[in-house]
């Protein structure tokens, strides 16, 4: 079946990469495996060999029907949109070649949940670089800190366009995420970080307009943070300390 652009379908064809992804899932037998975006089922085929319960969320109704016919009762195929589909309440491990156009919102909702135990996701390499960036790195930003609030991330491998059909225009990377929810992972912290990176080239104090400027500068000085710093210069711990002073 021809890939559909509207759903960002780029099907993984690299069998070596499939094997490494499945190996990285490391799911105990009692945990559910949730595949997001199974597509043609190349990854599903290997996941179905594991002793775990397996579910797969596929937005394309034609592909979902083909997968049901192929895997029968061994894999529970859900024809749903992973950006808003219910996530499992039981402990689960998420895995998938995420569509580039919705990869970030899917990742964010998975790691912010309480039941996931690991996520192994294929993403654009540009997005993967943001997840593991350090302060002052070019990719460092809101997504970096959002991820750090809920998880530890590492890049497992990178893949060239030739590993997919059709060939995407960019490189891809597989990221492994493990739960590491910080005690200050709350809406207030997310709002602070979001505001801090609103205008990337502005100083932090010029972005945080909802705070009293003088008090903000005093708080930064108490914490020995440069009042002229931009958001990209502060670590997650720096933001947490600053939030505690405001």
Helices and strands as residue ranges (DSSP letters): G 5-7, E 11-12, H 15-25, E 32-36, H 42-47, E 54-57, H 61-71, G 72-74, E 75-78, E 92-97, H 103-112, E 116-124, H 125-131, H 142-150, E 151-159, G 161-163, E 164-165, E 172-179, H 187-196, H 204-207, H 213-222, G 231-233, H 236-245
